[in-house]
Each structure stands twice: as C-alpha cells, then as structure tokens.
Amino acid sequence: MESLGLAPDNSSLPLVLKACARLSAVERGKGIHSSIWNSGLDKDVRIGTALVDFYRKNGLIEI
C-alpha cells in the first residue's frame, strides 16, 4: 500500500495484521505496529484487537 502512495487506515490495518499473522511475518507485523503507534491509530478498538490477535497467533502475547 505504502509503495503505491496509499496511507493505511483503521479499515485496512486489521486485514494487513491478519495476513501477517497467517504468514508468521513477525518482523513485518512489528513494523506495522510501530507505524500504528506513530500515526496515532493505536486507540482504535479494531486495530488493538488485531494487534493482540497477531501477537497471540505468533506466540508473542507478552509483548
């Protein structure tokens, strides 16, 4: 998305995190988490739930 100049939003980010969880793309997911934090979208409930699910599926829930 970013390479196309599109900014991720609260609708697309949960889907991207779900894909990262399925692919076990931990580093990519952590990078997305950092982007979420920096953009201020961390207070969105759907995004927060997707983050918890991402870390849980990858065995990193303590993060």
PyMOL commands that set and color helices and strands:
alter all, ss='L'
color gray80, all
select helices_A, chain A and resi 2-4+13-23+26-39+41-43+45-57
alter helices_A, ss='H'
color red, helices_A
deselect
rebuild
show_as cartoon
